[in-house]
Amino acid sequence: MSEPDRKVAIVTGGSRGIGAGIVAGYRAQGWAVVANARTITPSDDPALLPVAGDISDPATADRIVTQALDRFGRIDTLVNNAGVFVAKPFIEYTADDYALAAGVNLAGAFWLTQRVVAPMLDRHGGHIVNIAATIAEVADSHAPAALAALTKGGLAALTRSLAIEYAGRGIRVNAVSPGMIQTSTRPPQSRPDGTGEQLPPIGHPGRVGDVVGGVLFLEASPHVTGEILHIDGGTSAGH
């Protein structure tokens, strides 16, 4: 594929876990990828551009977009994957916890999305995928996660709002909402009673590849926008 024809995706939180899987998924389909994380190693792959930086800082969003356009000349898709999960009883959250979760989960996606929309409008098309979380819709009394629910739920609301705002201008906006996903950095956690997290109705945790498949499904579905795709083993359907 020639350089002018190669599509370009930006993936935040792209150094490990689900983010690294999404980066690999787009590269396997021939896309160039701009991968952001707070710390990320250089790459010998000319079609993979790592951009280190704190996504909660609007200056990082500026650098990601500037470098993406300078290197590849276009932005076709943004995957707002970067996220933090701070699980505590509600009354134990601190101001620092709130600033971290709101900064990474919400502000980072907000500022970067705002900055990619302009070049997408110039090209009369684009796709934004937000990585939300089923915990924002289905609470678990054994795993209190109010900050995750607040911030990831905000991403789902942003998804629907932007999908309608830009539906007539060629930009699709969707979300993937994972449930329990086992990664090398997040094995299933133990409950306070030692029994471990409640498995989804399907009976086992999801894998990184399940989420990657969902993102790529949405990528390949041009008539889908405003969708919240649950990849949670049936959790959102209820126990």
C-alpha atoms as one frame of an Amber mdcrd trajectory, in Angstrom:
protein
   0.000   0.000   0.000   1.451   3.363  -0.972   2.026   5.949   1.741  -0.741
   8.352   0.584  -3.259   5.485   0.619  -2.271   4.013   3.972  -4.781   4.707
   6.706  -3.593   5.998  10.049  -4.840   5.242  13.558  -3.950   6.907  16.836
  -4.101   4.605  19.868  -3.648   5.919  23.400  -2.423   3.674  26.162  -0.714
   1.786  23.375   2.331   0.400  25.156   0.816  -2.650  26.856  -2.309  -4.687
  27.514  -5.378  -3.932  25.420  -3.725  -0.882  23.857  -0.753  -2.866  22.583
  -3.177  -5.425  21.173  -5.111  -2.716  19.326  -1.866  -1.296  17.913  -0.896
  -4.755  16.651  -4.383  -5.301  15.231  -4.274  -2.166  13.102  -0.720  -2.850
  11.965  -1.744  -6.363  10.910  -4.309  -4.748   8.632  -1.690  -2.542   7.031
  -2.478   0.669   8.881   0.129   3.076  10.169  -0.255   3.673  13.904   0.627
   6.486  16.261   0.871   4.932  19.734   0.835   7.059  22.860   1.634   6.151
  26.447   3.224   7.913  29.391   6.358   5.879  28.709   6.782   4.011  25.438
   9.829   2.551  23.717  11.048   3.622  20.272  10.155   1.404  17.332  12.106
   0.206  14.296   8.814  -0.090  12.391   8.559   2.943  10.061   4.773   2.693
  10.153   4.622   2.819  13.960   5.216   6.187  15.609   5.494   6.134  19.418
   4.683   9.430  21.152   5.394   9.504  24.870   3.427  11.788  27.163   0.735
  12.165  29.776  -2.558  12.033  27.881  -4.317  14.089  30.557  -2.169  17.089
  29.502  -3.674  18.954  26.508  -0.125  19.644  25.287   0.310  15.895  24.764
  -2.783  15.843  22.540  -1.282  18.675  20.493   1.986  16.762  20.046   0.247
  13.524  19.077  -1.813  15.172  16.359   1.040  17.335  15.070   3.429  14.397
  14.838   0.808  12.154  13.257   0.111  14.685  10.503   3.788  15.514  10.004
   4.749  11.843   9.689   1.755  10.340   7.889  -0.273  13.282   6.571  -3.655
  12.077   7.767  -5.657  10.696  10.711  -8.400   8.183   9.959  -9.164   6.705
  13.368  -8.619   7.593  17.000  -8.899   4.906  19.686  -9.173   6.467  23.144
  -7.922   3.447  25.043  -5.800   4.976  27.822  -7.409   4.416  31.181  -6.826
   3.895  34.875  -8.899   1.821  37.275  -8.860   2.895  40.916 -11.024   0.522
  42.963 -11.799   1.676  46.499 -14.789   2.132  48.743 -16.336   5.463  47.773
 -15.480   7.312  50.980 -11.799   6.347  50.669 -11.171   8.091  47.344  -8.754
  10.990  47.581  -8.417  14.182  45.571  -5.398  12.617  43.853  -7.444   9.530
  42.913 -10.125  11.738  41.409  -7.617  13.869  39.491  -5.898  10.770  38.091
  -9.064   9.023  36.925 -10.728  12.144  35.571  -7.525  13.280  33.890  -6.678
  10.052  32.096 -10.115   8.549  31.495 -12.027  11.695  30.592  -9.838  14.748
  29.989  -7.350  12.837  27.871 -10.057  11.509  25.568 -11.805  14.883  25.469
  -8.786  16.948  24.437  -7.385  14.470  21.935 -10.767  13.874  20.313 -11.287
  17.616  20.009  -7.972  17.942  18.199  -8.465  15.075  15.732 -11.924  16.167
  14.617 -10.603  19.119  12.572  -8.313  17.053  10.294 -11.048  14.420   9.998
 -13.492  17.075   8.838 -10.905  18.269   6.311 -10.840  14.739   4.876 -14.650
  14.413   5.119 -14.462  11.315   7.274 -13.033   9.561  10.271 -13.745   7.191
  13.112 -13.424   7.576  16.877 -13.576   4.584  19.211 -13.763   5.083  22.968
 -12.905   2.244  25.334 -15.595   2.464  28.010 -16.360  -0.185  30.672 -19.342
  -2.316  31.624 -18.729  -1.453  35.300 -20.272   1.942  34.488 -23.587   0.209
  33.771 -23.565  -2.910  35.944 -22.365  -2.282  39.480 -20.824  -5.015  41.634
 -21.237  -4.669  45.407 -18.075  -6.731  45.887 -15.981  -4.480  43.627 -16.742
  -0.814  44.348 -15.550   1.312  41.472 -17.373   4.646  41.546 -14.574   6.569
  39.841 -14.397   4.072  36.987 -18.174   4.201  36.639 -18.177   7.994  36.632
 -15.391   8.460  34.120 -15.971   5.517  31.809 -19.692   6.238  31.887 -18.808
   9.737  30.771 -16.998   8.276  27.759 -20.122   6.345  26.785 -22.185   9.539
  27.008 -19.593  11.416  24.949 -19.756   8.657  22.344 -23.484   9.074  21.789
 -23.335  12.858  21.789 -20.524  13.131  19.251 -21.995  10.383  17.068 -25.081
  12.513  16.525 -23.205  15.809  16.266 -21.028  14.511  13.436 -23.249  11.858
  11.835 -23.934  14.077   8.843 -20.307  15.105   8.398 -18.652  11.754   7.826
 -17.269  11.044  11.296 -18.441   7.929  13.111 -18.107   7.641  16.896 -18.447
   4.304  18.679 -17.351   2.652  21.898 -16.277  -0.759  23.100 -17.373  -1.590
  26.638 -15.280  -4.422  28.097 -16.122  -6.376  31.187 -13.591  -8.604  32.938
 -10.600  -8.832  30.595  -7.509 -10.765  31.586  -4.225  -9.197  30.525  -0.607
  -9.614  31.547  -0.930  -6.458  33.634  -4.397  -7.124  35.045  -5.102 -10.680
  36.181  -8.509 -11.273  37.789  -8.523  -9.545  41.172  -9.495 -11.024  44.494
 -12.598  -9.912  46.320 -12.294  -8.744  49.910 -13.707 -12.119  50.965 -10.992
 -13.917  49.020 -13.329 -15.475  46.457 -12.111 -13.423  43.491 -14.063 -11.365
  40.992 -17.456 -12.605  39.896 -17.102 -14.284  36.525 -19.369 -13.103  33.733
 -22.290 -15.303  32.720 -20.213 -16.865  29.957 -18.050 -18.383  32.704 -14.580
 -16.992  32.017 -12.770 -13.678  31.575 -12.350 -12.125  28.163  -9.006 -11.815
  26.430  -7.248  -8.875  24.820  -8.028 -10.325  21.397 -11.752 -10.136  22.143
 -11.528  -6.367  22.615  -9.265  -5.940  19.601 -11.761  -7.879  17.507 -14.537
  -5.571  18.662 -12.595  -2.454  17.721 -11.781  -3.840  14.281 -15.397  -4.928
  13.794 -16.522  -1.353  14.374 -13.768  -0.158  12.038 -15.133  -2.371   9.275
 -18.770  -1.345   9.812 -19.371   1.946   7.974 -23.085   2.115   8.836 -22.493
   1.819  12.600 -22.197   4.949  14.729 -23.238   5.760  18.280 -22.878   2.089
  19.202 -21.685   0.862  22.611 -20.381  -2.632  21.841 -20.304  -4.743  24.997
 -17.526  -7.301  25.190 -18.286  -8.560  28.661 -19.365 -12.187  28.464 -22.997
 -11.287  29.043 -22.488  -9.114  32.134 -24.453  -6.191  30.703 -27.370  -8.537
  29.990 -27.542  -9.386  33.687 -26.734 -12.300  35.929
